[in-house]
Amino acid sequence: MGLRHGGKQTNDHSSQSRGERSADLLMNAKGLFRTISVVVLVATLSPPVEGRAQSNGEFEALLDTEMPALLEEYGVSGSVVSFIDDGAVAWTRAYGLANVSSGTVMSPDMVFEFGSAGKVITAWAMMRLVEDGRIDLDAPVNSYLKRWKIESEAYDAEEVTVRRLLTHTSGLDIHGYLDFSPRRIDPPDLVRSLEGKHLLEGIAETVESGRLSLGNVELAQEPGSGYRYSGAGYAVLQIVIEDVTGVAFDEFVKHEITDPLGATSLRWAWTPELEGRAPTPYGEEGQPLEYRQLTVHGIGSEIGTVSDFARFVAAAVTGPNGESPGRGVLEPETVELMISPAEEAGSYQGFGYGLGRLNGALSVSHGGKNSGWEAFFILDTVSRQGFVVASASNRAGPLHNTITDLWLDAAYGPGIRTEWPPSPTIGLLSLMSIAIASVLTLILAVALFRCVREVRAGNRTRVGQPDRRGLLLVLPWVLGLLFGWYTVYSSLPLYLPAWYPDFWPTTGSLILTLTLTAWIAFSLIRTFFPRRSQADLKNPELERSQAMAPTS
């Protein structure tokens, strides 16, 4: 979304000639408004390869050879890949275009949004407070919250702890939040996002869980009873960080986590300077989008270079010169806890990290998607190799899966490569608009048929002046068309209630606009052919006088 921002970690095994390799592309209901998360987890390959993975030069060569064709196949404008070797960033390569219309070439130092992959950064920030003794992992999170509290009549809110929020076992609902157009005036802040009603978030939660939701955060299951991905849980963690420290989330994370790790380009809100360093983001249909902003930063609004995000990812393992995991920001024992399976979440979820296996060795990964952006990282914690990829396109999920296959081939030898089909050329939002337009078109066809039949039967007759009552019936269609233009196509400031999402142009929005225009045209024409009353039908003299009336 904000389609929906986030994604759960899974491990799906499929038979291959060298062993088993798994890859799962999770499309959650947040895909209704932009948000999806791509998570690729790799299962055990057998027999094990002797020594550590060797993929540095081969992976780079594979990318250089195949990326131009892959970008075209998947309809992705451009991507940047940073390779991690020996616990450090080895190289960063750019492919494709930063702007399709101008032909600007993608550059390795451009900045991207990483979406829900940044939840791991939020987890690091929280564990920094745990190490300082300011947070107890197993204390009720409400004991740290000042501006907002978790309340529930169905479950015990005091059972929601920081540990459970970090591992998606808190029981909270709401997969993620929609991001907003920069034209939006007064978008909902962090607290209003948690306590307010949200149209699309509610629809998404209802579709995903089967339970009616209005988009406000609720406990949907018993805390600690199992895994349930919740972007809202990481929004709560953001409030905890701010309420405990008295410092804005962005400032705290930058000062305590990312800057000390050398990831100095990372920010959490778009500025004109950052926009000037970024590629143009593109939607599911290849249309250019605005630089939309998440107001809930803790769920994944981070912006930075791919190499800097890779520096953060690499900090979870030992560095090339013997630097310990955590790199002085966190203790090695803390990092070990974060990348260990969470007891209540299952084998494939740590503190923010998704967990998998490569040659029997632990791997960590996470993906993310915001409007116009997709990203993914994976890291073998034993070989200390992995990569980060980011693309300025919402069609990049299958491409990232294919890049993962290329890395696996380079690191562990060729396997049976999965053929990942391209993303649909029409997004879910567009399909929803087309569905609405189809219903309106069907109704219009019926209304037009009835109107023509009544004219032929003499029940409607042409008059010189439009029927005033008929003109009033045109007004709702005109208002609907103007509202759609204002929210989707205009460049005017957007004054909308907090619960109402703002959208971007799609094929569906164009079809819906044309449908509304057709309704207006039909309604206006119909005002010149009012339905005759029973009295008129019984008075032939009146009929003749109306027919002879001047038309101007």
Buried (B, 14 or more C-beta within 10 A) or exposed (E): BBBBBBBBBBBBEEEBEBBBBBBBBBBBBBBBBBBBBBBBBBBBBEEEBEEBBBBBEBBBEBBEEBBEEBBEBBBBBBBBBBBBBBBBBBBBBBBBBBBBEEEBEBBBEBBBBBBBBBBBBBBBBBBBBBBEEEBBBEEBBBEBBEEBBBEBEEBEBBBBBBBBBBBBBBBBBBBBBBBBBEBBEEBBEBEBBBBBBBBBBBBBBBEBBEEEBBBBBBBBBEBBEEBBBBBBBBBBBBBBBBEBBEEBBBEBBBEBBBBBBBBBBBBBEBEEEBBEBBBBBBBBBBBBBBBBBBBBBBBBBBBBBBBBBBBBBBBBBBBEEEBBBBBEBBBBEBBBBBBEBBEBBBEBBBBBBBBBBBBEBBBBBBBBBBBBBBBBBBBBBBBBBBBBBBBBBBBBBBBBBBBBBBBBBBBBBEBEEBEBEEBEEBBBBBBBBBEBBEEBBEEBEEBBEEBEEBBEEEBBBEBEEBBEEBEEEBEEBBEBBEEBBBBBBEEEEBEBEBBEBBBBBBBBBBBBBEBBEBBBEBBBEBBBBBBBEEEBEEBEEBBEEBEEEEEE
